[in-house]
């Protein structure tokens, strides 16, 4: 989901629809303050009062826009997620490589990557946070990737029986494992290797439409 989508999307009902119109500069200041604070103290130390101080506004100004801490945190994180703008739409391999590379950059060079471990831990005990995170961050990303995989099936770049949801897990999984589980440095080749694994199992040889060998990429004609 692109940042513009967040601003345009009506949320939380009448709280945003009543009274004076929201000022976009105030929203931007609050989001920027939220990102700064998250980067410093993580989700556990994140407070609406702290955001308000940094943004130079009163707490009621923040609460009118985001009644719950979890809503503000997730919407701040949404602004860090890569959108569809500028993605190479050539072969499905190129498109998936672009998506996976953008996610890798997001996890290693934005506040989302720094606070994600703490955020995921809090999701276990905060159902509202978990729902917001999955709805606003995970699902929009998977929808883009899912559309690309389904396009690859329709253009015969991927096998007709391609397990779409497994492909999405296989592409993002290596990136999240290092960010959340092992703590190992990000592998810059991980997006390319993940796409190659997907092609090795589900790719079609472009010359004659025969399935590629399920465990080798040597005969794959469109390795990204």
PyMOL CGO cylinders between C-alpha atoms (Angstrom):
from pymol import cmd
from pymol.cgo import CYLINDER

trace = [
    CYLINDER, 0.00, 0.00, 0.00, 1.37, 3.38, -0.96, 0.3, 1, 1, 1, 1, 1, 1,
    CYLINDER, 1.37, 3.38, -0.96, 1.41, 6.28, 1.56, 0.3, 1, 1, 1, 1, 1, 1,
    CYLINDER, 1.41, 6.28, 1.56, -1.19, 8.15, -0.51, 0.3, 1, 1, 1, 1, 1, 1,
    CYLINDER, -1.19, 8.15, -0.51, -3.60, 5.27, -0.04, 0.3, 1, 1, 1, 1, 1, 1,
    CYLINDER, -3.60, 5.27, -0.04, -3.44, 5.69, 3.72, 0.3, 1, 1, 1, 1, 1, 1,
    CYLINDER, -3.44, 5.69, 3.72, -4.26, 9.38, 3.56, 0.3, 1, 1, 1, 1, 1, 1,
    CYLINDER, -4.26, 9.38, 3.56, -7.10, 8.83, 1.10, 0.3, 1, 1, 1, 1, 1, 1,
    CYLINDER, -7.10, 8.83, 1.10, -8.67, 5.90, 2.89, 0.3, 1, 1, 1, 1, 1, 1,
    CYLINDER, -8.67, 5.90, 2.89, -11.45, 6.88, 5.33, 0.3, 1, 1, 1, 1, 1, 1,
    CYLINDER, -11.45, 6.88, 5.33, -10.78, 5.29, 8.70, 0.3, 1, 1, 1, 1, 1, 1,
    CYLINDER, -10.78, 5.29, 8.70, -12.33, 4.81, 12.07, 0.3, 1, 1, 1, 1, 1, 1,
    CYLINDER, -12.33, 4.81, 12.07, -15.66, 6.26, 10.99, 0.3, 1, 1, 1, 1, 1, 1,
    CYLINDER, -15.66, 6.26, 10.99, -17.12, 9.45, 12.41, 0.3, 1, 1, 1, 1, 1, 1,
    CYLINDER, -17.12, 9.45, 12.41, -14.00, 10.52, 14.33, 0.3, 1, 1, 1, 1, 1, 1,
    CYLINDER, -14.00, 10.52, 14.33, -12.47, 11.61, 11.02, 0.3, 1, 1, 1, 1, 1, 1,
    CYLINDER, -12.47, 11.61, 11.02, -15.68, 12.73, 9.39, 0.3, 1, 1, 1, 1, 1, 1,
    CYLINDER, -15.68, 12.73, 9.39, -16.87, 15.21, 12.02, 0.3, 1, 1, 1, 1, 1, 1,
    CYLINDER, -16.87, 15.21, 12.02, -15.51, 18.66, 12.83, 0.3, 1, 1, 1, 1, 1, 1,
    CYLINDER, -15.51, 18.66, 12.83, -12.84, 20.63, 11.03, 0.3, 1, 1, 1, 1, 1, 1,
    CYLINDER, -12.84, 20.63, 11.03, -11.01, 19.06, 8.09, 0.3, 1, 1, 1, 1, 1, 1,
    CYLINDER, -11.01, 19.06, 8.09, -7.70, 17.42, 8.91, 0.3, 1, 1, 1, 1, 1, 1,
    CYLINDER, -7.70, 17.42, 8.91, -4.58, 19.34, 8.01, 0.3, 1, 1, 1, 1, 1, 1,
    CYLINDER, -4.58, 19.34, 8.01, -2.17, 17.20, 5.96, 0.3, 1, 1, 1, 1, 1, 1,
    CYLINDER, -2.17, 17.20, 5.96, 0.86, 18.96, 7.44, 0.3, 1, 1, 1, 1, 1, 1,
    CYLINDER, 0.86, 18.96, 7.44, -0.20, 17.94, 10.93, 0.3, 1, 1, 1, 1, 1, 1,
    CYLINDER, -0.20, 17.94, 10.93, -0.72, 14.35, 9.81, 0.3, 1, 1, 1, 1, 1, 1,
    CYLINDER, -0.72, 14.35, 9.81, 2.73, 14.30, 8.20, 0.3, 1, 1, 1, 1, 1, 1,
    CYLINDER, 2.73, 14.30, 8.20, 4.35, 15.74, 11.33, 0.3, 1, 1, 1, 1, 1, 1,
    CYLINDER, 4.35, 15.74, 11.33, 2.71, 13.12, 13.53, 0.3, 1, 1, 1, 1, 1, 1,
    CYLINDER, 2.71, 13.12, 13.53, 3.73, 10.27, 11.23, 0.3, 1, 1, 1, 1, 1, 1,
    CYLINDER, 3.73, 10.27, 11.23, 7.32, 11.55, 11.07, 0.3, 1, 1, 1, 1, 1, 1,
    CYLINDER, 7.32, 11.55, 11.07, 7.44, 11.87, 14.85, 0.3, 1, 1, 1, 1, 1, 1,
    CYLINDER, 7.44, 11.87, 14.85, 6.04, 8.36, 15.22, 0.3, 1, 1, 1, 1, 1, 1,
    CYLINDER, 6.04, 8.36, 15.22, 8.72, 6.91, 12.94, 0.3, 1, 1, 1, 1, 1, 1,
    CYLINDER, 8.72, 6.91, 12.94, 11.48, 8.72, 14.81, 0.3, 1, 1, 1, 1, 1, 1,
    CYLINDER, 11.48, 8.72, 14.81, 10.21, 7.53, 18.18, 0.3, 1, 1, 1, 1, 1, 1,
    CYLINDER, 10.21, 7.53, 18.18, 9.75, 3.95, 17.00, 0.3, 1, 1, 1, 1, 1, 1,
    CYLINDER, 9.75, 3.95, 17.00, 13.31, 3.91, 15.72, 0.3, 1, 1, 1, 1, 1, 1,
    CYLINDER, 13.31, 3.91, 15.72, 14.59, 5.00, 19.12, 0.3, 1, 1, 1, 1, 1, 1,
    CYLINDER, 14.59, 5.00, 19.12, 12.45, 3.17, 21.66, 0.3, 1, 1, 1, 1, 1, 1,
    CYLINDER, 12.45, 3.17, 21.66, 10.61, 0.45, 19.70, 0.3, 1, 1, 1, 1, 1, 1,
    CYLINDER, 10.61, 0.45, 19.70, 6.97, -0.46, 20.12, 0.3, 1, 1, 1, 1, 1, 1,
    CYLINDER, 6.97, -0.46, 20.12, 7.16, -1.17, 23.85, 0.3, 1, 1, 1, 1, 1, 1,
    CYLINDER, 7.16, -1.17, 23.85, 8.41, 2.34, 24.67, 0.3, 1, 1, 1, 1, 1, 1,
    CYLINDER, 8.41, 2.34, 24.67, 6.20, 4.07, 22.12, 0.3, 1, 1, 1, 1, 1, 1,
    CYLINDER, 6.20, 4.07, 22.12, 3.60, 6.45, 23.58, 0.3, 1, 1, 1, 1, 1, 1,
    CYLINDER, 3.60, 6.45, 23.58, 1.11, 8.90, 22.15, 0.3, 1, 1, 1, 1, 1, 1,
    CYLINDER, 1.11, 8.90, 22.15, 2.45, 11.52, 24.56, 0.3, 1, 1, 1, 1, 1, 1,
    CYLINDER, 2.45, 11.52, 24.56, 5.95, 11.06, 23.17, 0.3, 1, 1, 1, 1, 1, 1,
    CYLINDER, 5.95, 11.06, 23.17, 4.70, 11.43, 19.62, 0.3, 1, 1, 1, 1, 1, 1,
    CYLINDER, 4.70, 11.43, 19.62, 2.74, 14.54, 20.47, 0.3, 1, 1, 1, 1, 1, 1,
    CYLINDER, 2.74, 14.54, 20.47, 5.79, 16.20, 22.03, 0.3, 1, 1, 1, 1, 1, 1,
    CYLINDER, 5.79, 16.20, 22.03, 7.95, 15.47, 18.99, 0.3, 1, 1, 1, 1, 1, 1,
    CYLINDER, 7.95, 15.47, 18.99, 5.29, 16.61, 16.55, 0.3, 1, 1, 1, 1, 1, 1,
    CYLINDER, 5.29, 16.61, 16.55, 4.61, 19.80, 18.49, 0.3, 1, 1, 1, 1, 1, 1,
    CYLINDER, 4.61, 19.80, 18.49, 0.92, 19.06, 18.94, 0.3, 1, 1, 1, 1, 1, 1,
    CYLINDER, 0.92, 19.06, 18.94, -1.34, 18.17, 21.83, 0.3, 1, 1, 1, 1, 1, 1,
    CYLINDER, -1.34, 18.17, 21.83, -2.27, 14.60, 22.67, 0.3, 1, 1, 1, 1, 1, 1,
    CYLINDER, -2.27, 14.60, 22.67, -5.94, 15.21, 21.75, 0.3, 1, 1, 1, 1, 1, 1,
    CYLINDER, -5.94, 15.21, 21.75, -4.78, 16.13, 18.21, 0.3, 1, 1, 1, 1, 1, 1,
    CYLINDER, -4.78, 16.13, 18.21, -3.14, 12.73, 17.87, 0.3, 1, 1, 1, 1, 1, 1,
    CYLINDER, -3.14, 12.73, 17.87, -6.00, 10.82, 19.48, 0.3, 1, 1, 1, 1, 1, 1,
    CYLINDER, -6.00, 10.82, 19.48, -8.56, 12.43, 17.17, 0.3, 1, 1, 1, 1, 1, 1,
    CYLINDER, -8.56, 12.43, 17.17, -6.69, 10.94, 14.25, 0.3, 1, 1, 1, 1, 1, 1,
    CYLINDER, -6.69, 10.94, 14.25, -5.51, 7.67, 15.80, 0.3, 1, 1, 1, 1, 1, 1,
    CYLINDER, -5.51, 7.67, 15.80, -7.54, 6.66, 18.87, 0.3, 1, 1, 1, 1, 1, 1,
    CYLINDER, -7.54, 6.66, 18.87, -5.22, 3.72, 19.57, 0.3, 1, 1, 1, 1, 1, 1,
    CYLINDER, -5.22, 3.72, 19.57, -1.44, 3.49, 19.70, 0.3, 1, 1, 1, 1, 1, 1,
    CYLINDER, -1.44, 3.49, 19.70, -1.45, 0.41, 17.49, 0.3, 1, 1, 1, 1, 1, 1,
    CYLINDER, -1.45, 0.41, 17.49, -3.30, 2.24, 14.70, 0.3, 1, 1, 1, 1, 1, 1,
    CYLINDER, -3.30, 2.24, 14.70, -0.72, 5.03, 14.59, 0.3, 1, 1, 1, 1, 1, 1,
    CYLINDER, -0.72, 5.03, 14.59, 2.20, 2.58, 14.68, 0.3, 1, 1, 1, 1, 1, 1,
    CYLINDER, 2.20, 2.58, 14.68, 0.88, 0.52, 11.79, 0.3, 1, 1, 1, 1, 1, 1,
    CYLINDER, 0.88, 0.52, 11.79, -0.04, 3.50, 9.65, 0.3, 1, 1, 1, 1, 1, 1,
    CYLINDER, -0.04, 3.50, 9.65, 3.43, 4.95, 10.23, 0.3, 1, 1, 1, 1, 1, 1,
    CYLINDER, 3.43, 4.95, 10.23, 4.88, 1.63, 9.10, 0.3, 1, 1, 1, 1, 1, 1,
    CYLINDER, 4.88, 1.63, 9.10, 2.68, 1.65, 5.99, 0.3, 1, 1, 1, 1, 1, 1,
    CYLINDER, 2.68, 1.65, 5.99, 4.51, 4.75, 4.77, 0.3, 1, 1, 1, 1, 1, 1,
    CYLINDER, 4.51, 4.75, 4.77, 7.73, 2.71, 4.74, 0.3, 1, 1, 1, 1, 1, 1,
    CYLINDER, 7.73, 2.71, 4.74, 6.36, -0.08, 2.57, 0.3, 1, 1, 1, 1, 1, 1,
    CYLINDER, 6.36, -0.08, 2.57, 7.28, -0.14, -1.11, 0.3, 1, 1, 1, 1, 1, 1,
    CYLINDER, 7.28, -0.14, -1.11, 4.40, 0.45, -3.50, 0.3, 1, 1, 1, 1, 1, 1,
    CYLINDER, 4.40, 0.45, -3.50, 3.90, -0.57, -7.10, 0.3, 1, 1, 1, 1, 1, 1,
    CYLINDER, 3.90, -0.57, -7.10, 5.29, 2.62, -8.63, 0.3, 1, 1, 1, 1, 1, 1,
    CYLINDER, 5.29, 2.62, -8.63, 8.40, 2.00, -10.73, 0.3, 1, 1, 1, 1, 1, 1,
    CYLINDER, 8.40, 2.00, -10.73, 8.22, -1.81, -10.61, 0.3, 1, 1, 1, 1, 1, 1,
    CYLINDER, 8.22, -1.81, -10.61, 9.57, -3.49, -13.74, 0.3, 1, 1, 1, 1, 1, 1,
    CYLINDER, 9.57, -3.49, -13.74, 6.66, -5.28, -15.38, 0.3, 1, 1, 1, 1, 1, 1,
    CYLINDER, 6.66, -5.28, -15.38, 8.51, -7.44, -17.87, 0.3, 1, 1, 1, 1, 1, 1,
    CYLINDER, 8.51, -7.44, -17.87, 8.71, -11.17, -17.24, 0.3, 1, 1, 1, 1, 1, 1,
    CYLINDER, 8.71, -11.17, -17.24, 7.16, -12.51, -14.07, 0.3, 1, 1, 1, 1, 1, 1,
    CYLINDER, 7.16, -12.51, -14.07, 10.70, -13.30, -12.89, 0.3, 1, 1, 1, 1, 1, 1,
    CYLINDER, 10.70, -13.30, -12.89, 11.72, -9.64, -13.23, 0.3, 1, 1, 1, 1, 1, 1,
    CYLINDER, 11.72, -9.64, -13.23, 8.60, -8.43, -11.48, 0.3, 1, 1, 1, 1, 1, 1,
    CYLINDER, 8.60, -8.43, -11.48, 8.95, -10.82, -8.56, 0.3, 1, 1, 1, 1, 1, 1,
    CYLINDER, 8.95, -10.82, -8.56, 12.64, -9.98, -8.24, 0.3, 1, 1, 1, 1, 1, 1,
    CYLINDER, 12.64, -9.98, -8.24, 11.75, -6.29, -8.07, 0.3, 1, 1, 1, 1, 1, 1,
    CYLINDER, 11.75, -6.29, -8.07, 9.14, -6.91, -5.36, 0.3, 1, 1, 1, 1, 1, 1,
    CYLINDER, 9.14, -6.91, -5.36, 11.45, -9.12, -3.30, 0.3, 1, 1, 1, 1, 1, 1,
    CYLINDER, 11.45, -9.12, -3.30, 14.33, -6.64, -3.62, 0.3, 1, 1, 1, 1, 1, 1,
    CYLINDER, 14.33, -6.64, -3.62, 12.12, -3.76, -2.48, 0.3, 1, 1, 1, 1, 1, 1,
    CYLINDER, 12.12, -3.76, -2.48, 11.00, -5.75, 0.55, 0.3, 1, 1, 1, 1, 1, 1,
    CYLINDER, 11.00, -5.75, 0.55, 14.60, -6.57, 1.38, 0.3, 1, 1, 1, 1, 1, 1,
    CYLINDER, 14.60, -6.57, 1.38, 15.52, -2.87, 1.26, 0.3, 1, 1, 1, 1, 1, 1,
    CYLINDER, 15.52, -2.87, 1.26, 12.52, -2.03, 3.44, 0.3, 1, 1, 1, 1, 1, 1,
    CYLINDER, 12.52, -2.03, 3.44, 13.54, -4.56, 6.07, 0.3, 1, 1, 1, 1, 1, 1,
    CYLINDER, 13.54, -4.56, 6.07, 17.17, -3.42, 6.15, 0.3, 1, 1, 1, 1, 1, 1,
    CYLINDER, 17.17, -3.42, 6.15, 17.05, 0.35, 5.55, 0.3, 1, 1, 1, 1, 1, 1,
    CYLINDER, 17.05, 0.35, 5.55, 13.85, 1.68, 7.12, 0.3, 1, 1, 1, 1, 1, 1,
    CYLINDER, 13.85, 1.68, 7.12, 12.44, 1.98, 10.66, 0.3, 1, 1, 1, 1, 1, 1,
    CYLINDER, 12.44, 1.98, 10.66, 10.16, -0.98, 9.92, 0.3, 1, 1, 1, 1, 1, 1,
    CYLINDER, 10.16, -0.98, 9.92, 13.10, -3.35, 9.88, 0.3, 1, 1, 1, 1, 1, 1,
    CYLINDER, 13.10, -3.35, 9.88, 14.44, -1.98, 13.16, 0.3, 1, 1, 1, 1, 1, 1,
    CYLINDER, 14.44, -1.98, 13.16, 11.18, -2.26, 15.08, 0.3, 1, 1, 1, 1, 1, 1,
    CYLINDER, 11.18, -2.26, 15.08, 9.69, -5.32, 13.41, 0.3, 1, 1, 1, 1, 1, 1,
    CYLINDER, 9.69, -5.32, 13.41, 10.95, -7.90, 15.97, 0.3, 1, 1, 1, 1, 1, 1,
    CYLINDER, 10.95, -7.90, 15.97, 9.40, -5.96, 18.84, 0.3, 1, 1, 1, 1, 1, 1,
    CYLINDER, 9.40, -5.96, 18.84, 6.27, -5.29, 16.83, 0.3, 1, 1, 1, 1, 1, 1,
    CYLINDER, 6.27, -5.29, 16.83, 5.76, -8.97, 16.05, 0.3, 1, 1, 1, 1, 1, 1,
    CYLINDER, 5.76, -8.97, 16.05, 6.30, -9.88, 19.70, 0.3, 1, 1, 1, 1, 1, 1,
    CYLINDER, 6.30, -9.88, 19.70, 3.61, -7.39, 20.74, 0.3, 1, 1, 1, 1, 1, 1,
    CYLINDER, 3.61, -7.39, 20.74, 1.20, -8.78, 18.13, 0.3, 1, 1, 1, 1, 1, 1,
    CYLINDER, 1.20, -8.78, 18.13, 1.02, -12.00, 20.14, 0.3, 1, 1, 1, 1, 1, 1,
    CYLINDER, 1.02, -12.00, 20.14, -0.73, -10.17, 22.97, 0.3, 1, 1, 1, 1, 1, 1,
    CYLINDER, -0.73, -10.17, 22.97, -2.36, -7.28, 21.09, 0.3, 1, 1, 1, 1, 1, 1,
    CYLINDER, -2.36, -7.28, 21.09, -5.01, -8.64, 18.68, 0.3, 1, 1, 1, 1, 1, 1,
    CYLINDER, -5.01, -8.64, 18.68, -5.86, -5.17, 17.42, 0.3, 1, 1, 1, 1, 1, 1,
    CYLINDER, -5.86, -5.17, 17.42, -2.24, -4.53, 16.47, 0.3, 1, 1, 1, 1, 1, 1,
    CYLINDER, -2.24, -4.53, 16.47, -2.03, -7.94, 14.78, 0.3, 1, 1, 1, 1, 1, 1,
    CYLINDER, -2.03, -7.94, 14.78, -5.18, -7.30, 12.75, 0.3, 1, 1, 1, 1, 1, 1,
    CYLINDER, -5.18, -7.30, 12.75, -4.06, -3.82, 11.70, 0.3, 1, 1, 1, 1, 1, 1,
    CYLINDER, -4.06, -3.82, 11.70, -0.60, -5.03, 10.72, 0.3, 1, 1, 1, 1, 1, 1,
    CYLINDER, -0.60, -5.03, 10.72, -1.91, -7.91, 8.64, 0.3, 1, 1, 1, 1, 1, 1,
    CYLINDER, -1.91, -7.91, 8.64, -4.63, -5.81, 7.01, 0.3, 1, 1, 1, 1, 1, 1,
    CYLINDER, -4.63, -5.81, 7.01, -2.59, -2.72, 6.17, 0.3, 1, 1, 1, 1, 1, 1,
    CYLINDER, -2.59, -2.72, 6.17, 0.91, -4.13, 5.61, 0.3, 1, 1, 1, 1, 1, 1,
    CYLINDER, 0.91, -4.13, 5.61, 0.95, -7.86, 4.93, 0.3, 1, 1, 1, 1, 1, 1,
    CYLINDER, 0.95, -7.86, 4.93, -2.13, -8.29, 2.76, 0.3, 1, 1, 1, 1, 1, 1,
    CYLINDER, -2.13, -8.29, 2.76, -1.53, -5.34, 0.38, 0.3, 1, 1, 1, 1, 1, 1,
    CYLINDER, -1.53, -5.34, 0.38, 2.00, -6.61, -0.22, 0.3, 1, 1, 1, 1, 1, 1,
    CYLINDER, 2.00, -6.61, -0.22, 0.86, -10.18, -0.80, 0.3, 1, 1, 1, 1, 1, 1,
    CYLINDER, 0.86, -10.18, -0.80, -1.88, -8.95, -3.13, 0.3, 1, 1, 1, 1, 1, 1,
    CYLINDER, -1.88, -8.95, -3.13, 0.70, -7.32, -5.40, 0.3, 1, 1, 1, 1, 1, 1,
    CYLINDER, 0.70, -7.32, -5.40, 2.88, -10.41, -5.39, 0.3, 1, 1, 1, 1, 1, 1,
    CYLINDER, 2.88, -10.41, -5.39, -0.14, -12.69, -5.88, 0.3, 1, 1, 1, 1, 1, 1,
    CYLINDER, -0.14, -12.69, -5.88, -1.24, -10.72, -8.94, 0.3, 1, 1, 1, 1, 1, 1,
    CYLINDER, -1.24, -10.72, -8.94, 2.24, -11.11, -10.44, 0.3, 1, 1, 1, 1, 1, 1,
    CYLINDER, 2.24, -11.11, -10.44, 2.30, -14.87, -9.86, 0.3, 1, 1, 1, 1, 1, 1,
    CYLINDER, 2.30, -14.87, -9.86, -1.17, -15.29, -11.33, 0.3, 1, 1, 1, 1, 1, 1,
    CYLINDER, -1.17, -15.29, -11.33, -0.10, -13.24, -14.34, 0.3, 1, 1, 1, 1, 1, 1,
    CYLINDER, -0.10, -13.24, -14.34, 2.85, -15.61, -14.75, 0.3, 1, 1, 1, 1, 1, 1,
    CYLINDER, 2.85, -15.61, -14.75, 0.48, -18.56, -14.76, 0.3, 1, 1, 1, 1, 1, 1,
    CYLINDER, 0.48, -18.56, -14.76, -1.78, -16.93, -17.35, 0.3, 1, 1, 1, 1, 1, 1,
    CYLINDER, -1.78, -16.93, -17.35, 1.19, -16.16, -19.63, 0.3, 1, 1, 1, 1, 1, 1,
    CYLINDER, 1.19, -16.16, -19.63, 2.58, -19.70, -19.26, 0.3, 1, 1, 1, 1, 1, 1,
    CYLINDER, 2.58, -19.70, -19.26, 5.73, -18.46, -17.54, 0.3, 1, 1, 1, 1, 1, 1,
    CYLINDER, 5.73, -18.46, -17.54, 4.73, -20.55, -14.51, 0.3, 1, 1, 1, 1, 1, 1,
    CYLINDER, 4.73, -20.55, -14.51, 3.16, -23.99, -14.36, 0.3, 1, 1, 1, 1, 1, 1,
    CYLINDER, 3.16, -23.99, -14.36, -0.65, -24.13, -14.29, 0.3, 1, 1, 1, 1, 1, 1,
    CYLINDER, -0.65, -24.13, -14.29, -0.59, -25.93, -10.91, 0.3, 1, 1, 1, 1, 1, 1,
    CYLINDER, -0.59, -25.93, -10.91, 1.70, -23.37, -9.27, 0.3, 1, 1, 1, 1, 1, 1,
    CYLINDER, 1.70, -23.37, -9.27, 0.92, -23.10, -5.55, 0.3, 1, 1, 1, 1, 1, 1,
    CYLINDER, 0.92, -23.10, -5.55, 0.49, -19.32, -5.44, 0.3, 1, 1, 1, 1, 1, 1,
    CYLINDER, 0.49, -19.32, -5.44, 0.43, -18.87, -1.66, 0.3, 1, 1, 1, 1, 1, 1,
    CYLINDER, 0.43, -18.87, -1.66, 3.47, -21.11, -1.21, 0.3, 1, 1, 1, 1, 1, 1,
    CYLINDER, 3.47, -21.11, -1.21, 5.36, -19.03, -3.78, 0.3, 1, 1, 1, 1, 1, 1,
    CYLINDER, 5.36, -19.03, -3.78, 4.61, -15.88, -1.80, 0.3, 1, 1, 1, 1, 1, 1,
    CYLINDER, 4.61, -15.88, -1.80, 5.86, -17.53, 1.38, 0.3, 1, 1, 1, 1, 1, 1,
    CYLINDER, 5.86, -17.53, 1.38, 8.98, -18.81, -0.41, 0.3, 1, 1, 1, 1, 1, 1,
    CYLINDER, 8.98, -18.81, -0.41, 9.87, -15.35, -1.71, 0.3, 1, 1, 1, 1, 1, 1,
    CYLINDER, 9.87, -15.35, -1.71, 9.38, -13.41, 1.52, 0.3, 1, 1, 1, 1, 1, 1,
    CYLINDER, 9.38, -13.41, 1.52, 10.33, -16.14, 3.98, 0.3, 1, 1, 1, 1, 1, 1,
    CYLINDER, 10.33, -16.14, 3.98, 14.14, -15.92, 3.71, 0.3, 1, 1, 1, 1, 1, 1,
    CYLINDER, 14.14, -15.92, 3.71, 13.98, -12.16, 4.24, 0.3, 1, 1, 1, 1, 1, 1,
    CYLINDER, 13.98, -12.16, 4.24, 11.81, -12.38, 7.35, 0.3, 1, 1, 1, 1, 1, 1,
    CYLINDER, 11.81, -12.38, 7.35, 13.74, -15.29, 8.85, 0.3, 1, 1, 1, 1, 1, 1,
    CYLINDER, 13.74, -15.29, 8.85, 16.90, -13.21, 9.06, 0.3, 1, 1, 1, 1, 1, 1,
    CYLINDER, 16.90, -13.21, 9.06, 15.04, -10.11, 10.26, 0.3, 1, 1, 1, 1, 1, 1,
    CYLINDER, 15.04, -10.11, 10.26, 13.03, -11.92, 12.95, 0.3, 1, 1, 1, 1, 1, 1,
    CYLINDER, 13.03, -11.92, 12.95, 14.64, -15.24, 13.82, 0.3, 1, 1, 1, 1, 1, 1,
    CYLINDER, 14.64, -15.24, 13.82, 18.37, -15.60, 13.21, 0.3, 1, 1, 1, 1, 1, 1,
    CYLINDER, 18.37, -15.60, 13.21, 19.39, -11.95, 13.37, 0.3, 1, 1, 1, 1, 1, 1,
    CYLINDER, 19.39, -11.95, 13.37, 22.01, -12.68, 10.71, 0.3, 1, 1, 1, 1, 1, 1,
    CYLINDER, 22.01, -12.68, 10.71, 22.97, -9.86, 8.35, 0.3, 1, 1, 1, 1, 1, 1,
    CYLINDER, 22.97, -9.86, 8.35, 20.69, -9.54, 5.35, 0.3, 1, 1, 1, 1, 1, 1,
    CYLINDER, 20.69, -9.54, 5.35, 21.89, -11.42, 2.28, 0.3, 1, 1, 1, 1, 1, 1,
    CYLINDER, 21.89, -11.42, 2.28, 21.76, -9.05, -0.70, 0.3, 1, 1, 1, 1, 1, 1,
    CYLINDER, 21.76, -9.05, -0.70, 21.45, -12.06, -3.02, 0.3, 1, 1, 1, 1, 1, 1,
    CYLINDER, 21.45, -12.06, -3.02, 18.45, -13.49, -1.14, 0.3, 1, 1, 1, 1, 1, 1,
    CYLINDER, 18.45, -13.49, -1.14, 15.76, -11.96, -3.42, 0.3, 1, 1, 1, 1, 1, 1,
    CYLINDER, 15.76, -11.96, -3.42, 17.43, -13.34, -6.55, 0.3, 1, 1, 1, 1, 1, 1,
    CYLINDER, 17.43, -13.34, -6.55, 18.04, -16.77, -5.02, 0.3, 1, 1, 1, 1, 1, 1,
    CYLINDER, 18.04, -16.77, -5.02, 14.43, -16.97, -3.81, 0.3, 1, 1, 1, 1, 1, 1,
    CYLINDER, 14.43, -16.97, -3.81, 13.11, -16.17, -7.29, 0.3, 1, 1, 1, 1, 1, 1,
    CYLINDER, 13.11, -16.17, -7.29, 15.45, -18.76, -8.81, 0.3, 1, 1, 1, 1, 1, 1,
    CYLINDER, 15.45, -18.76, -8.81, 14.10, -21.40, -6.41, 0.3, 1, 1, 1, 1, 1, 1,
    CYLINDER, 14.10, -21.40, -6.41, 10.54, -20.54, -7.42, 0.3, 1, 1, 1, 1, 1, 1,
    CYLINDER, 10.54, -20.54, -7.42, 11.43, -20.77, -11.10, 0.3, 1, 1, 1, 1, 1, 1,
    CYLINDER, 11.43, -20.77, -11.10, 13.23, -24.07, -10.58, 0.3, 1, 1, 1, 1, 1, 1,
    CYLINDER, 13.23, -24.07, -10.58, 10.05, -25.63, -9.22, 0.3, 1, 1, 1, 1, 1, 1,
    CYLINDER, 10.05, -25.63, -9.22, 7.27, -23.80, -11.05, 0.3, 1, 1, 1, 1, 1, 1,
    CYLINDER, 7.27, -23.80, -11.05, 8.86, -22.15, -14.09, 0.3, 1, 1, 1, 1, 1, 1,
    CYLINDER, 8.86, -22.15, -14.09, 8.08, -23.10, -17.68, 0.3, 1, 1, 1, 1, 1, 1,
    CYLINDER, 8.08, -23.10, -17.68, 10.85, -23.27, -20.31, 0.3, 1, 1, 1, 1, 1, 1,
    CYLINDER, 10.85, -23.27, -20.31, 9.90, -20.41, -22.66, 0.3, 1, 1, 1, 1, 1, 1,
    CYLINDER, 9.90, -20.41, -22.66, 11.15, -22.09, -25.84, 0.3, 1, 1, 1, 1, 1, 1,
    CYLINDER, 11.15, -22.09, -25.84, 8.72, -25.01, -25.97, 0.3, 1, 1, 1, 1, 1, 1,
    CYLINDER, 8.72, -25.01, -25.97, 6.54, -24.75, -22.89, 0.3, 1, 1, 1, 1, 1, 1,
    CYLINDER, 6.54, -24.75, -22.89, 7.94, -27.84, -21.15, 0.3, 1, 1, 1, 1, 1, 1,
    CYLINDER, 7.94, -27.84, -21.15, 8.26, -27.74, -17.36, 0.3, 1, 1, 1, 1, 1, 1,
    CYLINDER, 8.26, -27.74, -17.36, 11.71, -26.97, -16.03, 0.3, 1, 1, 1, 1, 1, 1,
    CYLINDER, 11.71, -26.97, -16.03, 13.40, -29.59, -13.94, 0.3, 1, 1, 1, 1, 1, 1,
    CYLINDER, 13.40, -29.59, -13.94, 11.93, -29.16, -10.44, 0.3, 1, 1, 1, 1, 1, 1,
    CYLINDER, 11.93, -29.16, -10.44, 15.30, -29.01, -8.71, 0.3, 1, 1, 1, 1, 1, 1,
    CYLINDER, 15.30, -29.01, -8.71, 17.64, -27.30, -11.18, 0.3, 1, 1, 1, 1, 1, 1,
    CYLINDER, 17.64, -27.30, -11.18, 17.85, -23.89, -12.83, 0.3, 1, 1, 1, 1, 1, 1,
    CYLINDER, 17.85, -23.89, -12.83, 20.49, -24.82, -15.39, 0.3, 1, 1, 1, 1, 1, 1,
    CYLINDER, 20.49, -24.82, -15.39, 17.89, -25.30, -18.11, 0.3, 1, 1, 1, 1, 1, 1,
    CYLINDER, 17.89, -25.30, -18.11, 15.81, -22.31, -17.06, 0.3, 1, 1, 1, 1, 1, 1,
    CYLINDER, 15.81, -22.31, -17.06, 15.71, -19.72, -19.78, 0.3, 1, 1, 1, 1, 1, 1,
    CYLINDER, 15.71, -19.72, -19.78, 14.54, -16.74, -17.76, 0.3, 1, 1, 1, 1, 1, 1,
    CYLINDER, 14.54, -16.74, -17.76, 16.58, -16.81, -14.59, 0.3, 1, 1, 1, 1, 1, 1,
    CYLINDER, 16.58, -16.81, -14.59, 16.53, -13.27, -13.18, 0.3, 1, 1, 1, 1, 1, 1,
]
cmd.load_cgo(trace, "trace")
